[in-house]
Amino acid sequence: MEELDFIHVPPKSGYDADIAFGFFNAAGNEEIVKADKTIFIEDEKGHRLLLQHDKMYLLLDGEVELTIKMKPVASVHQGEIFGEMATLTRSARSATATTKTQCRFISLDEKQFHTGLRDMPEFALMMMSVMVHRLREMINRLNESGALLQSDEWKESPVFDKKLLMVIEGEVSDSATLRYSSGKIIMHEGQAGVFMYVVLEGQVAVTIHERIVEKVGPGGMFGEMALIERTDRLANAVAETDCVLLAINRNVFLALVKENPEFGIALLRAVGERALFMASQLAV
């Protein structure tokens, strides 16, 4: 899962170095660390009750090596972000980060990250695009290897709490509330993505090549990948029970991200957790 430990800058990844620097520079703390120093350790997890917070980093100068089980898997270079998944998803570190040279970077803990999004919501949009790019790459790799068809596991988790659901409902018109009876298809793989959906009642199954990859219940969402990237759908969605959904178009989506940082944070966490889930399938 080394591709989840830092944001490199491949073509079409959605990464914007200027937005990243502006965000980190405004919200974080600059640090200088000598060569051969460990920044974080594989399987390490922050303890919020003890005020030990996971941090994410933007490298300004130098080089950082990432290792898994003491084997090098990637190098982080100037302008790249690393350690972000632990902050976004509150998961354990999936690699160890060690400075290969003296390094200068800007660090952000979870509180600073949340505060920064209030002033610069475009960073959340950029990060969503990067996460969706990763997800698409992993899904393609799973398709090519056949692993996507072999696993019987699926993931289910809410994204928005009741308070945030009320905020979202207040931003959309009454016509955006849709009802689907059990067995009805909501979206098809290959369709243009015009809406993302938030489940208010019922349960929806999301499938790729007939394999269930997620079951979405109240407070959950689906269809956001095509909306963020404005690309065709990668998955099908069908109502497993009678459902009530909110359909959110791109304009409303952008307004929610810009006006409500909690919406962007919740969405980023959900997309990051999906990336971790797909990466776990690659690791099987």
N, C-alpha and C positions, 0 to 999 in steps of 0.2 A: 504494500500500500504506500510505497514511497512517494508516489505522485500526489498524495494527499498532504504531504508535510511541507510543501513550499509551493509558491506560485511562480513558476517560470514564465517566460514570455514568448510562447509559440505564436505563429500567425493565427489570427481569427479567434484567439482565446478570450477576447473581451477585456484583457488587462490594459489599464491605462496608467503608466508610471507617474504621470503628472498628478492625476487624481490621488493615487496612492501616497505620493510624497506630501501633497497638500494636507491630506487627512492625518497622516502620522505626525507631521510637523506641528500641526495645530493642537493635537490632542495628547501626544505622547511625550516620552522623556528620552533624550539622547544619552547613549552610553558608549564607552570605549572599553573593549575587552582585549586582553593580550592573547597571543597565539596559544593553542593547546589548552584552552579552557572550555569546560562543559557548560552549555547554556541550559539545556534541559535533557532529561534522561528518558529513554524508552520505558513505557508503562507507567510513568510518573503521572499523577493526577493532583490537581489543586484541591486544597481543603478550605472551603470558604468559611467554615466556622472558626478555623485557625488563622483566617486572613491571609492564606497562601493562595494567591490567584494565578491562574494560568495567563501567560502573556503571549502575544503575537509580536512579530518583529519585522521591520523593514531594514534591509542591509544597505548602508550608505557607502561603505568602503570595506575591502577585504574579501575573504572567502570563508564560508561555513560548510563543513562536511556533515552529511546526514548518514547515520549508520543504523542498521537493524541487525540485532544479534552480533554486533561488533563487525559486520561487513558493510563497507561503503556502498551506498545506493544512489546518492545524488550529491551535487554540490550547489550551494546557493551563492549567487553573485550579486554584484551591485544592482540595486533597483528592484530586487526580488523580495517577496514576503515569505516568511516561514513561521511555523508554529501556530498558524491561524486556526487549524481545525479544533484544537483543544479549547480555544476561546469561544469559537462559534458553537460547538456541540457539547461542551463540558465533558468531553471524553478523555481517556488517558492518552498520553503521547504515544504515537506509533513509531517513533524513531528517536535516536539520540543526536543532539546537535552539538558539534564541537568546532571551535574556531581553528582554522588551518593557518591563518595569519592574524595579525592584530586587526580587529574589526571595530568599525563604528556603525552603530545602528540606532534606530528609534524603537522603543518598546511601548506596548499598550497593554494594560490589563483589561479585564472585562468591564469594569466601571468606566474607564477612560474610553473604551470602545463605544459603549452605549451613549456616553455623553457626546462623543465626537459625531455620532450619526445625527444627533439633533441639529448640529450646525452644518453638516455636509452629507445630506442623504444620498447624493450621487455616488458616494463610495459604496453604499449598500447595493445600488443598482449594478455597479461594476462588479462587485463581488458575486452577486447572483449570476451574472453572465459568465464569470469564470467557473463557478460551481456547475452551472448547466453544461458548459463546454466539457468539463471533466466527466460529468454523468454520461453525456452522449458518447464520449470516447470509451468509457468502461462498458456501456451497453453494447457498443459495436464489437468490442473485444470478446464479451461474453457470447454474443451471437456467433462470432467467427469460431470460437472454441467449442461451441455447443453446450457450454456450462449453464447458460441461461435456461436451457430446456431440461436440464438434469436435476436441478434443485427443486425441492418441494417447500422450501421455506418462503415465508412472506412476512412483510413488516406492516405493523399497524400502530399509528400514533397520532394523537391530536396535535394540532399546530396552534390554534387560537383558543384562549380561555374565554369564559362567558363575557367578561368585560370587553375584551377586544372584538368579540363577535358582534356585540351591540354597536361598537364604533363602526365596524365594517358595514353592518346593515344600514346605519344612518347615512352612509356615503353613497348608497346605490338606490335606484328608483324601485318602485313596487314591481315594475315589469321585469326586473332582474331576478325575481324569485321564481324558480322553475320547479315543477313537480314531475317526477318520473315514477311510473309504476314498476314493480318488480320485473326484472328481465329485459327492460328497455335499454337500448344502447344509447349512451350519452355522447361518446366521441369515438372516432375511428382513427386507427393508425394511418398516417399519410394525409389526413385532412390538414387544411390550413388552421393554425391556432388563433382563434379570435377571442376566446374567453379562457380564463381560469375559473375554477369552481370551488366554492366553500360549502361543505356539507352542514346543513342545519339539522336535518333529521334523516334517519336511515343509514344504509351502508352501501358503499360502491366498491366494486372490485376493479382494480387496474391490472391489465394483462399486456404482456409483450409476447407475441408468437404463442398465444394460448397458455402461457405460464403466468400465474398470479404473482405479481411483484409487490403489491400493496393492497390492503383493504382499508378504506377510508370511512370513518364514522363521523359523528357530530364534532365539529371543531377542526376537522381535517380539511385538506385541500388537495387538488390535483389539476393537471393541465397547465401549470404555470410555466413549464419549460418552453413550450412553443410560444407562449405569450411574451416571455422575457426576450427570447431570441428572434421572434417573429419568423419561425420556421415551421415545417410540417410536424404533425403529431408523431411521437415515437410509440405511443401506446393506445390501446383501446380501453374504454371504461364502460361498465355496465352496472345498472342498478341491481344489487342483490336483494334489496327489499324496496318497498315504496320509499321514495326519497324526496326531500325538499332541499334544493340547492340555491346558492346565490351565484349568478353568473357575473363575473367582473371583467370588463373590457380593459384594454391597455391604458386608456386615459384615466379611468378610475384607479387602476392599479398604480400608475405613476403618482397620482395625487395622494394616495394612501401612503406610499413610501416617503414622499416628500413632507407630508403633514403629520405623519404619525410614526415616529422612530420605532415604537414597539411592534408595529406591523412589519417593518423591514427586518428587525431583529428576529422575530418569530419565523419569518419566511426564510431568512438566511440559515437559521438553525435547522429548519426542516430540510432544506436542500442539502445542507452539509451532512445531515444524518442519512439521507438517501444515498449520498456519495459513499459514506462509510459502509452502508449496507451492501451496495454493489461491489465495493472493493473487497468486502469479506467473501463475496461469492467468487471473485477472481482468485482469492488466496486459497480456496478449497482445493 
